[in-house]
Amino acid sequence: MSYSQFYSQFTIAQIKSEFGISLRELFGIYAGTPEAECSQFLSKTLEASND
């Protein structure tokens, strides 16, 4: 069995289904940390890295 996909070509739901795994999304050191918006600088940097 060979898997050669880029990160952008699959979803977490596909991984969970195909490999039979489960994720603990609210477990660990940052479980109680609320989500935050990323800075404009980070957004622009990530956009530039995709070009």
C-alpha positions in Angstrom: 0.0 0.0 0.0 1.5 3.3 -1.0 0.4 6.8 0.0 1.9 9.7 -1.8 -0.3 12.7 -1.2 0.5 16.3 -0.5 -0.7 17.7 2.8 -3.3 19.8 1.0 -4.8 16.7 -0.7 -6.4 15.1 2.3 -8.5 16.0 5.3 -8.4 14.9 8.9 -11.7 13.1 8.3 -10.1 11.0 5.6 -7.2 10.2 7.8 -9.4 9.1 10.6 -11.5 7.0 8.3 -8.7 5.4 6.2 -6.4 4.6 9.1 -8.9 4.0 11.9 -7.5 6.6 14.2 -9.1 9.0 16.6 -7.9 12.4 17.8 -8.0 13.9 21.2 -8.6 17.5 20.2 -9.3 18.9 23.7 -6.5 17.2 25.6 -3.2 18.5 26.7 -1.4 21.6 27.8 -3.3 24.0 25.6 -6.8 22.4 26.0 -8.1 25.4 28.0 -6.6 28.0 25.8 -9.2 29.9 23.7 -8.8 30.2 19.9 -7.3 33.4 18.7 -7.1 35.1 15.3 -3.7 35.1 13.7 -1.9 38.3 12.9 -2.0 39.9 9.5 1.8 39.4 9.3 1.4 35.6 9.9 -1.4 35.4 7.3 0.6 37.3 4.7 3.7 35.2 5.4 1.8 31.9 5.0 0.2 33.2 1.8 3.6 34.1 0.4 5.0 30.6 1.3 2.3 29.0 -0.8 3.3 30.8 -4.0 
